[in-house]
Amino acid sequence: MTGAPTSSNGASSFHLWWDVPGGPFQEVSAVLEITRAPAVRKLYFWALQVSFVDRGRDLGAGHTGLQWHPGAPAGAVNWGGYHAGGGVLDGTGSDLPPVDGPHTRHFPWSPGRPYRFRVWSPSPGAWRSEVTDMATGQATVIRDLLVPATGLASPVMWAEVFAACDDPPTEARWSELEARAGQALTATSVHLTYQSHADGGCANTLSYADGSSFVQATGLPAARAPGPDVLRLQT
């Protein structure tokens, strides 16, 4: 497939849905490493998303992760989300400078370096995302989203790519998927979904398991072949 995605938002997306028992969760975290960085100045967003719940009610969802952003040459992070019925979730400010609104913030990051994203609640009604540089151990608070939720549910990782389908390949690796509900729960398998070519997604994206990581790749030389709906790590 060549050219830009024909979806309504101009992006191609694909997802890794956690298979993890229990919940709601008090904390969700994962490590993200961009092992093959984009070669074009288009928006790429690799995100960990969680739903906000309260006693069976769906209160919306938030997404956090790294961005390759035209307005942030050194890199960006994001922590934003939407109400279940639509509309942007309220949030606090941030010590990180904004890029194009409250959700996206300047944050220098380097390809080939792992970053842990952790979502948790420092106080009732506030849900925080922080990013830790695994090479230095330095943790940076992105901001808090203000949601009257009592827990987190439905963790999923996704890539949203606004580049052309035939732009040079990229590769993102996710590892150490962990949720906490009184104890640590590790996700070692995920279910896959792809935005179909008919819906405007690129047909040459692929997710696969490689050792201790789940990989999301774009810009492959050929359309992906039919594969499993579930990926499992080697344990």
DAGILIN-V755930 format. One record per run of one state. SS is the DSSP state (@ for helix, = for strand, . for the rest). FROM is the first residue (numbers start at 1). TO is the last residue. If there is no record, write none. Layout:
BEGIN
SS/FROM/TO ; SS/FROM/TO
END
This chain:
BEGIN
./1/3 ; =/4/4 ; ./5/11 ; =/12/18 ; ./19/24 ; =/25/25 ; ./26/26 ; =/27/36 ; ./37/43 ; =/44/54 ; ./55/56 ; =/57/69 ; ./70/71 ; =/72/82 ; ./83/87 ; =/88/88 ; ./89/90 ; =/91/91 ; ./92/97 ; =/98/98 ; ./99/103 ; =/104/106 ; ./107/114 ; =/115/123 ; ./124/125 ; =/126/133 ; ./134/138 ; =/139/146 ; ./147/150 ; =/151/161 ; ./162/163 ; =/164/164 ; ./165/169 ; =/170/180 ; ./181/183 ; =/184/186 ; ./187/188 ; =/189/194 ; ./195/205 ; =/206/210 ; ./211/212 ; =/213/218 ; ./219/229 ; =/230/232 ; ./233/235
END
